[in-house]
Structures are given as C-alpha cells and as structure tokens.
C-alpha cells in the first residue's frame, strides 16, 4: 500500500490526474506479474469489466493437458473456491 501511495504522489507531483483507470493500472502492476504491456492492458480490461484475475497470469493448454497443466488447473480451481 505504501508503494502505491508513493507512486500516486509522484504522479500528482508531475501534475497527472489520478483517475480510476490509472489507479487500477497501478494495482495491476503491483499485484500481478505481467510480462508485457498487452498482458497488463488485458488484465485492466477484464478487471474493469468485473472479472477476478486469479494467479496473475494465464493458463494455456493445447490439445491434451500434461501433468503440469493439470496441476496448475487444480491449483487455480482451489483459489477460485476461496474467493
């Protein structure tokens, strides 16, 4: 929280408006391990639409899932239960 407040203060010092969208993007950057701008923008659009992002990153499975993908799916499912 302290880091978020510092970022907001620095933006204000540089005369940027602190909009709801900017605050959401700051939250996304601080909470998720997004690898690129496209991923951050996608997370922002999805959270703006009311979705909950679990695990901070996507899960891709092509055709038949292997043991690692199945394990990740189970882990995400458990996280969803406790939301």
N, CA, C and O atoms as a Maestro MAE file, in Angstrom:
{
 s_m_m2io_version
 :::
 2.0.0
}

f_m_ct {
 s_m_title
 :::
 protein
 m_atom[332] {
  # First column is atom index #
  i_m_mmod_type
  r_m_x_coord
  r_m_y_coord
  r_m_z_coord
  i_m_residue_number
  s_m_chain_name
  s_m_pdb_residue_name
  s_m_pdb_atom_name
  i_m_atomic_number
  :::
  1 25 0.829 -1.199 0.000 1 A "UNK " " N  " 7
  2 3 0.000 0.000 0.000 1 A "UNK " " CA " 6
  3 2 0.869 1.256 0.000 1 A "UNK " " C  " 6
  4 15 0.553 2.251 -0.652 1 A "UNK " " O  " 8
  5 25 1.972 1.185 0.748 2 A "UNK " " N  " 7
  6 3 2.859 2.334 0.816 2 A "UNK " " CA " 6
  7 2 3.461 2.642 -0.551 2 A "UNK " " C  " 6
  8 15 3.593 3.804 -0.936 2 A "UNK " " O  " 8
  9 25 3.826 1.578 -1.283 3 A "UNK " " N  " 7
  10 3 4.398 1.750 -2.613 3 A "UNK " " CA " 6
  11 2 3.370 2.390 -3.552 3 A "UNK " " C  " 6
  12 15 3.717 3.258 -4.352 3 A "UNK " " O  " 8
  13 25 2.124 1.968 -3.455 4 A "UNK " " N  " 7
  14 3 1.059 2.536 -4.289 4 A "UNK " " CA " 6
  15 2 0.895 4.017 -3.989 4 A "UNK " " C  " 6
  16 15 0.771 4.828 -4.907 4 A "UNK " " O  " 8
  17 25 0.892 4.374 -2.713 5 A "UNK " " N  " 7
  18 3 0.738 5.781 -2.330 5 A "UNK " " CA " 6
  19 2 1.900 6.625 -2.838 5 A "UNK " " C  " 6
  20 15 1.704 7.771 -3.243 5 A "UNK " " O  " 8
  21 25 3.106 6.068 -2.818 6 A "UNK " " N  " 7
  22 3 4.272 6.796 -3.317 6 A "UNK " " CA " 6
  23 2 4.155 7.048 -4.818 6 A "UNK " " C  " 6
  24 15 4.485 8.133 -5.296 6 A "UNK " " O  " 8
  25 25 3.689 6.054 -5.551 7 A "UNK " " N  " 7
  26 3 3.512 6.206 -6.996 7 A "UNK " " CA " 6
  27 2 2.476 7.286 -7.290 7 A "UNK " " C  " 6
  28 15 2.689 8.140 -8.151 7 A "UNK " " O  " 8
  29 25 1.360 7.246 -6.577 8 A "UNK " " N  " 7
  30 3 0.293 8.237 -6.781 8 A "UNK " " CA " 6
  31 2 0.804 9.640 -6.468 8 A "UNK " " C  " 6
  32 15 0.513 10.578 -7.209 8 A "UNK " " O  " 8
  33 25 1.555 9.796 -5.387 9 A "UNK " " N  " 7
  34 3 2.107 11.113 -5.025 9 A "UNK " " CA " 6
  35 2 3.072 11.618 -6.097 9 A "UNK " " C  " 6
  36 15 3.064 12.805 -6.427 9 A "UNK " " O  " 8
  37 25 3.904 10.725 -6.644 10 A "UNK " " N  " 7
  38 3 4.838 11.140 -7.700 10 A "UNK " " CA " 6
  39 2 4.077 11.568 -8.954 10 A "UNK " " C  " 6
  40 15 4.462 12.532 -9.616 10 A "UNK " " O  " 8
  41 25 3.004 10.860 -9.280 11 A "UNK " " N  " 7
  42 3 2.185 11.263 -10.420 11 A "UNK " " CA " 6
  43 2 1.539 12.624 -10.170 11 A "UNK " " C  " 6
  44 15 1.493 13.467 -11.066 11 A "UNK " " O  " 8
  45 25 1.049 12.834 -8.967 12 A "UNK " " N  " 7
  46 3 0.446 14.141 -8.623 12 A "UNK " " CA " 6
  47 2 1.485 15.254 -8.689 12 A "UNK " " C  " 6
  48 15 1.193 16.351 -9.167 12 A "UNK " " O  " 8
  49 25 2.687 14.977 -8.214 13 A "UNK " " N  " 7
  50 3 3.770 15.974 -8.257 13 A "UNK " " CA " 6
  51 2 4.074 16.390 -9.695 13 A "UNK " " C  " 6
  52 15 4.462 17.529 -9.957 13 A "UNK " " O  " 8
  53 25 3.890 15.444 -10.623 14 A "UNK " " N  " 7
  54 3 4.138 15.745 -12.032 14 A "UNK " " CA " 6
  55 2 2.865 16.235 -12.737 14 A "UNK " " C  " 6
  56 15 2.812 16.333 -13.963 14 A "UNK " " O  " 8
  57 25 1.855 16.537 -11.935 15 A "UNK " " N  " 7
  58 3 0.591 17.112 -12.391 15 A "UNK " " CA " 6
  59 2 -0.271 16.179 -13.235 15 A "UNK " " C  " 6
  60 15 -1.041 16.636 -14.080 15 A "UNK " " O  " 8
  61 25 -0.142 14.861 -13.004 16 A "UNK " " N  " 7
  62 3 -1.031 13.895 -13.651 16 A "UNK " " CA " 6
  63 2 -2.313 13.785 -12.843 16 A "UNK " " C  " 6
  64 15 -2.294 13.829 -11.613 16 A "UNK " " O  " 8
  65 25 -3.433 13.642 -13.556 17 A "UNK " " N  " 7
  66 3 -4.696 13.383 -12.872 17 A "UNK " " CA " 6
  67 2 -4.702 11.936 -12.415 17 A "UNK " " C  " 6
  68 15 -4.243 11.047 -13.131 17 A "UNK " " O  " 8
  69 25 -5.223 11.707 -11.222 18 A "UNK " " N  " 7
  70 3 -5.312 10.343 -10.695 18 A "UNK " " CA " 6
  71 2 -6.727 9.841 -10.971 18 A "UNK " " C  " 6
  72 15 -7.650 10.076 -10.191 18 A "UNK " " O  " 8
  73 25 -6.875 9.151 -12.088 19 A "UNK " " N  " 7
  74 3 -8.170 8.634 -12.498 19 A "UNK " " CA " 6
  75 2 -8.356 7.214 -11.950 19 A "UNK " " C  " 6
  76 15 -7.403 6.579 -11.498 19 A "UNK " " O  " 8
  77 25 -9.590 6.737 -12.000 20 A "UNK " " N  " 7
  78 3 -9.863 5.365 -11.566 20 A "UNK " " CA " 6
  79 2 -9.068 4.366 -12.395 20 A "UNK " " C  " 6
  80 15 -8.555 3.378 -11.870 20 A "UNK " " O  " 8
  81 25 -8.968 4.631 -13.697 21 A "UNK " " N  " 7
  82 3 -8.230 3.724 -14.577 21 A "UNK " " CA " 6
  83 2 -6.745 3.697 -14.207 21 A "UNK " " C  " 6
  84 15 -6.135 2.628 -14.189 21 A "UNK " " O  " 8
  85 25 -6.162 4.849 -13.915 22 A "UNK " " N  " 7
  86 3 -4.745 4.876 -13.520 22 A "UNK " " CA " 6
  87 2 -4.528 4.112 -12.221 22 A "UNK " " C  " 6
  88 15 -3.539 3.392 -12.082 22 A "UNK " " O  " 8
  89 25 -5.435 4.264 -11.280 23 A "UNK " " N  " 7
  90 3 -5.303 3.538 -10.007 23 A "UNK " " CA " 6
  91 2 -5.406 2.036 -10.254 23 A "UNK " " C  " 6
  92 15 -4.654 1.264 -9.657 23 A "UNK " " O  " 8
  93 25 -6.333 1.602 -11.133 24 A "UNK " " N  " 7
  94 3 -6.444 0.169 -11.455 24 A "UNK " " CA " 6
  95 2 -5.170 -0.357 -12.099 24 A "UNK " " C  " 6
  96 15 -4.724 -1.463 -11.794 24 A "UNK " " O  " 8
  97 25 -4.586 0.439 -12.992 25 A "UNK " " N  " 7
  98 3 -3.352 0.011 -13.648 25 A "UNK " " CA " 6
  99 2 -2.212 -0.086 -12.642 25 A "UNK " " C  " 6
  100 15 -1.413 -1.020 -12.711 25 A "UNK " " O  " 8
  101 25 -2.122 0.849 -11.719 26 A "UNK " " N  " 7
  102 3 -1.107 0.775 -10.660 26 A "UNK " " CA " 6
  103 2 -1.305 -0.499 -9.851 26 A "UNK " " C  " 6
  104 15 -0.340 -1.206 -9.561 26 A "UNK " " O  " 8
  105 25 -2.550 -0.795 -9.484 27 A "UNK " " N  " 7
  106 3 -2.845 -2.028 -8.734 27 A "UNK " " CA " 6
  107 2 -2.418 -3.266 -9.515 27 A "UNK " " C  " 6
  108 15 -1.821 -4.186 -8.955 27 A "UNK " " O  " 8
  109 25 -2.726 -3.285 -10.802 28 A "UNK " " N  " 7
  110 3 -2.385 -4.434 -11.646 28 A "UNK " " CA " 6
  111 2 -0.879 -4.622 -11.701 28 A "UNK " " C  " 6
  112 15 -0.389 -5.744 -11.568 28 A "UNK " " O  " 8
  113 25 -0.147 -3.548 -11.893 29 A "UNK " " N  " 7
  114 3 1.308 -3.642 -11.973 29 A "UNK " " CA " 6
  115 2 1.885 -4.148 -10.655 29 A "UNK " " C  " 6
  116 15 2.798 -4.973 -10.655 29 A "UNK " " O  " 8
  117 25 1.363 -3.662 -9.540 30 A "UNK " " N  " 7
  118 3 1.895 -4.054 -8.235 30 A "UNK " " CA " 6
  119 2 1.467 -5.458 -7.810 30 A "UNK " " C  " 6
  120 15 2.216 -6.138 -7.109 30 A "UNK " " O  " 8
  121 25 0.285 -5.904 -8.216 31 A "UNK " " N  " 7
  122 3 -0.242 -7.184 -7.745 31 A "UNK " " CA " 6
  123 2 0.047 -8.361 -8.664 31 A "UNK " " C  " 6
  124 15 0.082 -9.505 -8.212 31 A "UNK " " O  " 8
  125 25 0.253 -8.092 -9.947 32 A "UNK " " N  " 7
  126 3 0.410 -9.183 -10.914 32 A "UNK " " CA " 6
  127 2 1.788 -9.148 -11.542 32 A "UNK " " C  " 6
  128 15 2.428 -8.103 -11.648 32 A "UNK " " O  " 8
  129 25 2.212 -10.305 -11.946 33 A "UNK " " N  " 7
  130 3 3.500 -10.433 -12.602 33 A "UNK " " CA " 6
  131 2 3.272 -10.473 -14.108 33 A "UNK " " C  " 6
  132 15 3.490 -11.499 -14.752 33 A "UNK " " O  " 8
  133 25 2.834 -9.354 -14.658 34 A "UNK " " N  " 7
  134 3 2.557 -9.287 -16.091 34 A "UNK " " CA " 6
  135 2 3.874 -9.152 -16.849 34 A "UNK " " C  " 6
  136 15 4.756 -8.385 -16.461 34 A "UNK " " O  " 8
  137 25 3.987 -9.899 -17.918 35 A "UNK " " N  " 7
  138 3 5.249 -9.925 -18.650 35 A "UNK " " CA " 6
  139 2 5.352 -8.836 -19.719 35 A "UNK " " C  " 6
  140 15 6.448 -8.546 -20.199 35 A "UNK " " O  " 8
  141 25 4.222 -8.230 -20.094 36 A "UNK " " N  " 7
  142 3 4.272 -7.209 -21.147 36 A "UNK " " CA " 6
  143 2 3.084 -6.255 -21.001 36 A "UNK " " C  " 6
  144 15 2.165 -6.496 -20.219 36 A "UNK " " O  " 8
  145 25 3.130 -5.175 -21.768 37 A "UNK " " N  " 7
  146 3 2.058 -4.176 -21.721 37 A "UNK " " CA " 6
  147 2 0.718 -4.754 -22.167 37 A "UNK " " C  " 6
  148 15 -0.321 -4.427 -21.594 37 A "UNK " " O  " 8
  149 25 0.735 -5.613 -23.188 38 A "UNK " " N  " 7
  150 3 -0.521 -6.211 -23.666 38 A "UNK " " CA " 6
  151 2 -1.192 -7.002 -22.563 38 A "UNK " " C  " 6
  152 15 -2.413 -6.956 -22.414 38 A "UNK " " O  " 8
  153 25 -0.404 -7.723 -21.796 39 A "UNK " " N  " 7
  154 3 -0.967 -8.513 -20.707 39 A "UNK " " CA " 6
  155 2 -1.555 -7.604 -19.630 39 A "UNK " " C  " 6
  156 15 -2.634 -7.884 -19.107 39 A "UNK " " O  " 8
  157 25 -0.855 -6.517 -19.294 40 A "UNK " " N  " 7
  158 3 -1.377 -5.564 -18.298 40 A "UNK " " CA " 6
  159 2 -2.675 -4.934 -18.789 40 A "UNK " " C  " 6
  160 15 -3.627 -4.789 -18.023 40 A "UNK " " O  " 8
  161 25 -2.714 -4.559 -20.074 41 A "UNK " " N  " 7
  162 3 -3.924 -3.967 -20.632 41 A "UNK " " CA " 6
  163 2 -5.083 -4.958 -20.592 41 A "UNK " " C  " 6
  164 15 -6.214 -4.582 -20.286 41 A "UNK " " O  " 8
  165 25 -4.800 -6.226 -20.900 42 A "UNK " " N  " 7
  166 3 -5.851 -7.247 -20.849 42 A "UNK " " CA " 6
  167 2 -6.376 -7.400 -19.426 42 A "UNK " " C  " 6
  168 15 -7.587 -7.457 -19.215 42 A "UNK " " O  " 8
  169 25 -5.469 -7.467 -18.446 43 A "UNK " " N  " 7
  170 3 -5.885 -7.594 -17.051 43 A "UNK " " CA " 6
  171 2 -6.727 -6.382 -16.654 43 A "UNK " " C  " 6
  172 15 -7.745 -6.533 -15.979 43 A "UNK " " O  " 8
  173 25 -6.316 -5.188 -17.066 44 A "UNK " " N  " 7
  174 3 -7.068 -3.976 -16.729 44 A "UNK " " CA " 6
  175 2 -8.458 -4.014 -17.346 44 A "UNK " " C  " 6
  176 15 -9.435 -3.667 -16.683 44 A "UNK " " O  " 8
  177 25 -8.565 -4.434 -18.613 45 A "UNK " " N  " 7
  178 3 -9.882 -4.520 -19.270 45 A "UNK " " CA " 6
  179 2 -10.778 -5.529 -18.568 45 A "UNK " " C  " 6
  180 15 -11.966 -5.282 -18.363 45 A "UNK " " O  " 8
  181 25 -10.203 -6.660 -18.206 46 A "UNK " " N  " 7
  182 3 -11.004 -7.711 -17.575 46 A "UNK " " CA " 6
  183 2 -11.452 -7.301 -16.167 46 A "UNK " " C  " 6
  184 15 -12.605 -7.526 -15.799 46 A "UNK " " O  " 8
  185 25 -10.558 -6.703 -15.380 47 A "UNK " " N  " 7
  186 3 -10.967 -6.259 -14.046 47 A "UNK " " CA " 6
  187 2 -11.951 -5.098 -14.148 47 A "UNK " " C  " 6
  188 15 -12.853 -4.968 -13.320 47 A "UNK " " O  " 8
  189 25 -11.776 -4.255 -15.164 48 A "UNK " " N  " 7
  190 3 -12.722 -3.163 -15.390 48 A "UNK " " CA " 6
  191 2 -14.109 -3.678 -15.743 48 A "UNK " " C  " 6
  192 15 -15.115 -3.031 -15.452 48 A "UNK " " O  " 8
  193 25 -14.154 -4.844 -16.372 49 A "UNK " " N  " 7
  194 3 -15.438 -5.458 -16.739 49 A "UNK " " CA " 6
  195 2 -16.025 -6.288 -15.597 49 A "UNK " " C  " 6
  196 15 -17.113 -6.850 -15.724 49 A "UNK " " O  " 8
  197 25 -15.287 -6.360 -14.471 50 A "UNK " " N  " 7
  198 3 -15.815 -7.068 -13.308 50 A "UNK " " CA " 6
  199 2 -15.245 -8.455 -13.079 50 A "UNK " " C  " 6
  200 15 -15.684 -9.150 -12.162 50 A "UNK " " O  " 8
  201 25 -14.276 -8.879 -13.888 51 A "UNK " " N  " 7
  202 3 -13.683 -10.211 -13.709 51 A "UNK " " CA " 6
  203 2 -12.657 -10.206 -12.581 51 A "UNK " " C  " 6
  204 15 -12.043 -9.178 -12.293 51 A "UNK " " O  " 8
  205 25 -12.481 -11.341 -11.956 52 A "UNK " " N  " 7
  206 3 -11.429 -11.521 -10.959 52 A "UNK " " CA " 6
  207 2 -10.284 -12.287 -11.614 52 A "UNK " " C  " 6
  208 15 -10.493 -13.365 -12.169 52 A "UNK " " O  " 8
  209 25 -9.086 -11.736 -11.551 53 A "UNK " " N  " 7
  210 3 -7.910 -12.389 -12.121 53 A "UNK " " CA " 6
  211 2 -7.285 -13.243 -11.026 53 A "UNK " " C  " 6
  212 15 -6.965 -12.747 -9.946 53 A "UNK " " O  " 8
  213 25 -7.114 -14.521 -11.312 54 A "UNK " " N  " 7
  214 3 -6.585 -15.459 -10.326 54 A "UNK " " CA " 6
  215 2 -5.197 -15.898 -10.762 54 A "UNK " " C  " 6
  216 15 -5.000 -16.310 -11.905 54 A "UNK " " O  " 8
  217 25 -4.255 -15.811 -9.868 55 A "UNK " " N  " 7
  218 3 -2.913 -16.291 -10.172 55 A "UNK " " CA " 6
  219 2 -2.061 -15.310 -10.951 55 A "UNK " " C  " 6
  220 15 -0.864 -15.542 -11.115 55 A "UNK " " O  " 8
  221 25 -2.632 -14.234 -11.431 56 A "UNK " " N  " 7
  222 3 -1.872 -13.194 -12.093 56 A "UNK " " CA " 6
  223 2 -1.407 -13.497 -13.505 56 A "UNK " " C  " 6
  224 15 -0.806 -12.634 -14.144 56 A "UNK " " O  " 8
  225 25 -1.657 -14.662 -14.000 57 A "UNK " " N  " 7
  226 3 -1.230 -14.982 -15.357 57 A "UNK " " CA " 6
  227 2 -2.175 -16.000 -15.963 57 A "UNK " " C  " 6
  228 15 -2.937 -16.663 -15.260 57 A "UNK " " O  " 8
  229 25 -2.113 -16.109 -17.261 58 A "UNK " " N  " 7
  230 3 -2.998 -17.030 -17.949 58 A "UNK " " CA " 6
  231 2 -2.500 -18.462 -17.897 58 A "UNK " " C  " 6
  232 15 -1.370 -18.740 -17.496 58 A "UNK " " O  " 8
  233 25 -3.362 -19.343 -18.307 59 A "UNK " " N  " 7
  234 3 -3.024 -20.759 -18.385 59 A "UNK " " CA " 6
  235 2 -3.438 -21.235 -19.773 59 A "UNK " " C  " 6
  236 15 -4.612 -21.167 -20.138 59 A "UNK " " O  " 8
  237 25 -2.480 -21.708 -20.529 60 A "UNK " " N  " 7
  238 3 -2.745 -22.147 -21.892 60 A "UNK " " CA " 6
  239 2 -2.505 -23.649 -21.992 60 A "UNK " " C  " 6
  240 15 -1.475 -24.168 -21.560 60 A "UNK " " O  " 8
  241 25 -3.474 -24.318 -22.568 61 A "UNK " " N  " 7
  242 3 -3.352 -25.760 -22.788 61 A "UNK " " CA " 6
  243 2 -3.791 -26.046 -24.207 61 A "UNK " " C  " 6
  244 15 -4.906 -25.709 -24.607 61 A "UNK " " O  " 8
  245 25 -2.912 -26.668 -24.961 62 A "UNK " " N  " 7
  246 3 -3.245 -27.028 -26.337 62 A "UNK " " CA " 6
  247 2 -3.407 -28.539 -26.413 62 A "UNK " " C  " 6
  248 15 -2.522 -29.301 -26.024 62 A "UNK " " O  " 8
  249 25 -4.546 -28.943 -26.918 63 A "UNK " " N  " 7
  250 3 -4.888 -30.362 -27.065 63 A "UNK " " CA " 6
  251 2 -4.992 -31.052 -25.712 63 A "UNK " " C  " 6
  252 15 -5.856 -30.685 -24.915 63 A "UNK " " O  " 8
  253 25 -4.159 -32.021 -25.424 64 A "UNK " " N  " 7
  254 3 -4.254 -32.815 -24.192 64 A "UNK " " CA " 6
  255 2 -3.327 -32.232 -23.128 64 A "UNK " " C  " 6
  256 15 -2.133 -32.070 -23.378 64 A "UNK " " O  " 8
  257 25 -3.864 -31.908 -21.927 65 A "UNK " " N  " 7
  258 3 -3.008 -31.329 -20.881 65 A "UNK " " CA " 6
  259 2 -2.062 -32.374 -20.286 65 A "UNK " " C  " 6
  260 15 -2.426 -33.535 -20.097 65 A "UNK " " O  " 8
  261 25 -0.837 -31.925 -19.997 66 A "UNK " " N  " 7
  262 3 0.106 -32.818 -19.317 66 A "UNK " " CA " 6
  263 2 -0.072 -32.663 -17.804 66 A "UNK " " C  " 6
  264 15 -0.944 -31.918 -17.358 66 A "UNK " " O  " 8
  265 25 0.738 -33.352 -17.024 67 A "UNK " " N  " 7
  266 3 0.601 -33.335 -15.565 67 A "UNK " " CA " 6
  267 2 0.801 -31.936 -14.980 67 A "UNK " " C  " 6
  268 15 0.125 -31.560 -14.022 67 A "UNK " " O  " 8
  269 25 1.727 -31.171 -15.555 68 A "UNK " " N  " 7
  270 3 1.987 -29.819 -15.044 68 A "UNK " " CA " 6
  271 2 0.772 -28.920 -15.237 68 A "UNK " " C  " 6
  272 15 0.391 -28.186 -14.325 68 A "UNK " " O  " 8
  273 25 0.164 -28.973 -16.416 69 A "UNK " " N  " 7
  274 3 -1.027 -28.158 -16.695 69 A "UNK " " CA " 6
  275 2 -2.194 -28.602 -15.817 69 A "UNK " " C  " 6
  276 15 -2.922 -27.760 -15.292 69 A "UNK " " O  " 8
  277 25 -2.382 -29.894 -15.652 70 A "UNK " " N  " 7
  278 3 -3.454 -30.387 -14.775 70 A "UNK " " CA " 6
  279 2 -3.258 -29.892 -13.345 70 A "UNK " " C  " 6
  280 15 -4.220 -29.515 -12.676 70 A "UNK " " O  " 8
  281 25 -2.017 -29.894 -12.881 71 A "UNK " " N  " 7
  282 3 -1.713 -29.408 -11.530 71 A "UNK " " CA " 6
  283 2 -2.041 -27.920 -11.403 71 A "UNK " " C  " 6
  284 15 -2.602 -27.489 -10.395 71 A "UNK " " O  " 8
  285 25 -1.690 -27.135 -12.427 72 A "UNK " " N  " 7
  286 3 -1.994 -25.703 -12.408 72 A "UNK " " CA " 6
  287 2 -3.505 -25.463 -12.431 72 A "UNK " " C  " 6
  288 15 -4.006 -24.569 -11.748 72 A "UNK " " O  " 8
  289 25 -4.225 -26.259 -13.216 73 A "UNK " " N  " 7
  290 3 -5.690 -26.136 -13.267 73 A "UNK " " CA " 6
  291 2 -6.312 -26.409 -11.905 73 A "UNK " " C  " 6
  292 15 -7.208 -25.687 -11.468 73 A "UNK " " O  " 8
  293 25 -5.833 -27.452 -11.236 74 A "UNK " " N  " 7
  294 3 -6.351 -27.783 -9.900 74 A "UNK " " CA " 6
  295 2 -6.050 -26.671 -8.919 74 A "UNK " " C  " 6
  296 15 -6.898 -26.318 -8.099 74 A "UNK " " O  " 8
  297 25 -4.846 -26.112 -8.995 75 A "UNK " " N  " 7
  298 3 -4.468 -25.019 -8.104 75 A "UNK " " CA " 6
  299 2 -5.354 -23.794 -8.317 75 A "UNK " " C  " 6
  300 15 -5.809 -23.179 -7.353 75 A "UNK " " O  " 8
  301 25 -5.601 -23.440 -9.587 76 A "UNK " " N  " 7
  302 3 -6.481 -22.311 -9.887 76 A "UNK " " CA " 6
  303 2 -7.900 -22.573 -9.403 76 A "UNK " " C  " 6
  304 15 -8.565 -21.669 -8.898 76 A "UNK " " O  " 8
  305 25 -8.364 -23.815 -9.558 77 A "UNK " " N  " 7
  306 3 -9.697 -24.177 -9.080 77 A "UNK " " CA " 6
  307 2 -9.823 -23.989 -7.578 77 A "UNK " " C  " 6
  308 15 -10.840 -23.493 -7.094 77 A "UNK " " O  " 8
  309 25 -8.796 -24.382 -6.843 78 A "UNK " " N  " 7
  310 3 -8.808 -24.212 -5.378 78 A "UNK " " CA " 6
  311 2 -8.832 -22.727 -5.009 78 A "UNK " " C  " 6
  312 15 -9.521 -22.327 -4.071 78 A "UNK " " O  " 8
  313 25 -8.075 -21.913 -5.756 79 A "UNK " " N  " 7
  314 3 -8.079 -20.477 -5.479 79 A "UNK " " CA " 6
  315 2 -9.438 -19.856 -5.741 79 A "UNK " " C  " 6
  316 15 -9.851 -18.940 -5.030 79 A "UNK " " O  " 8
  317 25 -10.141 -20.349 -6.762 80 A "UNK " " N  " 7
  318 3 -11.465 -19.834 -7.084 80 A "UNK " " CA " 6
  319 2 -12.466 -20.131 -5.986 80 A "UNK " " C  " 6
  320 15 -13.358 -19.325 -5.718 80 A "UNK " " O  " 8
  321 25 -12.325 -21.280 -5.351 81 A "UNK " " N  " 7
  322 3 -13.239 -21.686 -4.286 81 A "UNK " " CA " 6
  323 2 -13.184 -20.696 -3.125 81 A "UNK " " C  " 6
  324 15 -14.203 -20.403 -2.500 81 A "UNK " " O  " 8
  325 25 -11.989 -20.185 -2.843 82 A "UNK " " N  " 7
  326 3 -11.810 -19.319 -1.683 82 A "UNK " " CA " 6
  327 2 -11.965 -17.839 -1.988 82 A "UNK " " C  " 6
  328 15 -11.611 -17.004 -1.156 82 A "UNK " " O  " 8
  329 25 -12.485 -17.491 -3.162 83 A "UNK " " N  " 7
  330 3 -12.676 -16.083 -3.499 83 A "UNK " " CA " 6
  331 2 -13.894 -15.523 -2.807 83 A "UNK " " C  " 6
  332 15 -14.212 -14.346 -2.974 83 A "UNK " " O  " 8
  :::
 }
 m_bond[331] {
  # First column is bond index #
  i_m_from
  i_m_to
  i_m_order
  :::
  1 1 2 1
  2 2 3 1
  3 3 4 2
  4 3 5 1
  5 5 6 1
  6 6 7 1
  7 7 8 2
  8 7 9 1
  9 9 10 1
  10 10 11 1
  11 11 12 2
  12 11 13 1
  13 13 14 1
  14 14 15 1
  15 15 16 2
  16 15 17 1
  17 17 18 1
  18 18 19 1
  19 19 20 2
  20 19 21 1
  21 21 22 1
  22 22 23 1
  23 23 24 2
  24 23 25 1
  25 25 26 1
  26 26 27 1
  27 27 28 2
  28 27 29 1
  29 29 30 1
  30 30 31 1
  31 31 32 2
  32 31 33 1
  33 33 34 1
  34 34 35 1
  35 35 36 2
  36 35 37 1
  37 37 38 1
  38 38 39 1
  39 39 40 2
  40 39 41 1
  41 41 42 1
  42 42 43 1
  43 43 44 2
  44 43 45 1
  45 45 46 1
  46 46 47 1
  47 47 48 2
  48 47 49 1
  49 49 50 1
  50 50 51 1
  51 51 52 2
  52 51 53 1
  53 53 54 1
  54 54 55 1
  55 55 56 2
  56 55 57 1
  57 57 58 1
  58 58 59 1
  59 59 60 2
  60 59 61 1
  61 61 62 1
  62 62 63 1
  63 63 64 2
  64 63 65 1
  65 65 66 1
  66 66 67 1
  67 67 68 2
  68 67 69 1
  69 69 70 1
  70 70 71 1
  71 71 72 2
  72 71 73 1
  73 73 74 1
  74 74 75 1
  75 75 76 2
  76 75 77 1
  77 77 78 1
  78 78 79 1
  79 79 80 2
  80 79 81 1
  81 81 82 1
  82 82 83 1
  83 83 84 2
  84 83 85 1
  85 85 86 1
  86 86 87 1
  87 87 88 2
  88 87 89 1
  89 89 90 1
  90 90 91 1
  91 91 92 2
  92 91 93 1
  93 93 94 1
  94 94 95 1
  95 95 96 2
  96 95 97 1
  97 97 98 1
  98 98 99 1
  99 99 100 2
  100 99 101 1
  101 101 102 1
  102 102 103 1
  103 103 104 2
  104 103 105 1
  105 105 106 1
  106 106 107 1
  107 107 108 2
  108 107 109 1
  109 109 110 1
  110 110 111 1
  111 111 112 2
  112 111 113 1
  113 113 114 1
  114 114 115 1
  115 115 116 2
  116 115 117 1
  117 117 118 1
  118 118 119 1
  119 119 120 2
  120 119 121 1
  121 121 122 1
  122 122 123 1
  123 123 124 2
  124 123 125 1
  125 125 126 1
  126 126 127 1
  127 127 128 2
  128 127 129 1
  129 129 130 1
  130 130 131 1
  131 131 132 2
  132 131 133 1
  133 133 134 1
  134 134 135 1
  135 135 136 2
  136 135 137 1
  137 137 138 1
  138 138 139 1
  139 139 140 2
  140 139 141 1
  141 141 142 1
  142 142 143 1
  143 143 144 2
  144 143 145 1
  145 145 146 1
  146 146 147 1
  147 147 148 2
  148 147 149 1
  149 149 150 1
  150 150 151 1
  151 151 152 2
  152 151 153 1
  153 153 154 1
  154 154 155 1
  155 155 156 2
  156 155 157 1
  157 157 158 1
  158 158 159 1
  159 159 160 2
  160 159 161 1
  161 161 162 1
  162 162 163 1
  163 163 164 2
  164 163 165 1
  165 165 166 1
  166 166 167 1
  167 167 168 2
  168 167 169 1
  169 169 170 1
  170 170 171 1
  171 171 172 2
  172 171 173 1
  173 173 174 1
  174 174 175 1
  175 175 176 2
  176 175 177 1
  177 177 178 1
  178 178 179 1
  179 179 180 2
  180 179 181 1
  181 181 182 1
  182 182 183 1
  183 183 184 2
  184 183 185 1
  185 185 186 1
  186 186 187 1
  187 187 188 2
  188 187 189 1
  189 189 190 1
  190 190 191 1
  191 191 192 2
  192 191 193 1
  193 193 194 1
  194 194 195 1
  195 195 196 2
  196 195 197 1
  197 197 198 1
  198 198 199 1
  199 199 200 2
  200 199 201 1
  201 201 202 1
  202 202 203 1
  203 203 204 2
  204 203 205 1
  205 205 206 1
  206 206 207 1
  207 207 208 2
  208 207 209 1
  209 209 210 1
  210 210 211 1
  211 211 212 2
  212 211 213 1
  213 213 214 1
  214 214 215 1
  215 215 216 2
  216 215 217 1
  217 217 218 1
  218 218 219 1
  219 219 220 2
  220 219 221 1
  221 221 222 1
  222 222 223 1
  223 223 224 2
  224 223 225 1
  225 225 226 1
  226 226 227 1
  227 227 228 2
  228 227 229 1
  229 229 230 1
  230 230 231 1
  231 231 232 2
  232 231 233 1
  233 233 234 1
  234 234 235 1
  235 235 236 2
  236 235 237 1
  237 237 238 1
  238 238 239 1
  239 239 240 2
  240 239 241 1
  241 241 242 1
  242 242 243 1
  243 243 244 2
  244 243 245 1
  245 245 246 1
  246 246 247 1
  247 247 248 2
  248 247 249 1
  249 249 250 1
  250 250 251 1
  251 251 252 2
  252 251 253 1
  253 253 254 1
  254 254 255 1
  255 255 256 2
  256 255 257 1
  257 257 258 1
  258 258 259 1
  259 259 260 2
  260 259 261 1
  261 261 262 1
  262 262 263 1
  263 263 264 2
  264 263 265 1
  265 265 266 1
  266 266 267 1
  267 267 268 2
  268 267 269 1
  269 269 270 1
  270 270 271 1
  271 271 272 2
  272 271 273 1
  273 273 274 1
  274 274 275 1
  275 275 276 2
  276 275 277 1
  277 277 278 1
  278 278 279 1
  279 279 280 2
  280 279 281 1
  281 281 282 1
  282 282 283 1
  283 283 284 2
  284 283 285 1
  285 285 286 1
  286 286 287 1
  287 287 288 2
  288 287 289 1
  289 289 290 1
  290 290 291 1
  291 291 292 2
  292 291 293 1
  293 293 294 1
  294 294 295 1
  295 295 296 2
  296 295 297 1
  297 297 298 1
  298 298 299 1
  299 299 300 2
  300 299 301 1
  301 301 302 1
  302 302 303 1
  303 303 304 2
  304 303 305 1
  305 305 306 1
  306 306 307 1
  307 307 308 2
  308 307 309 1
  309 309 310 1
  310 310 311 1
  311 311 312 2
  312 311 313 1
  313 313 314 1
  314 314 315 1
  315 315 316 2
  316 315 317 1
  317 317 318 1
  318 318 319 1
  319 319 320 2
  320 319 321 1
  321 321 322 1
  322 322 323 1
  323 323 324 2
  324 323 325 1
  325 325 326 1
  326 326 327 1
  327 327 328 2
  328 327 329 1
  329 329 330 1
  330 330 331 1
  331 331 332 2
  :::
 }
}
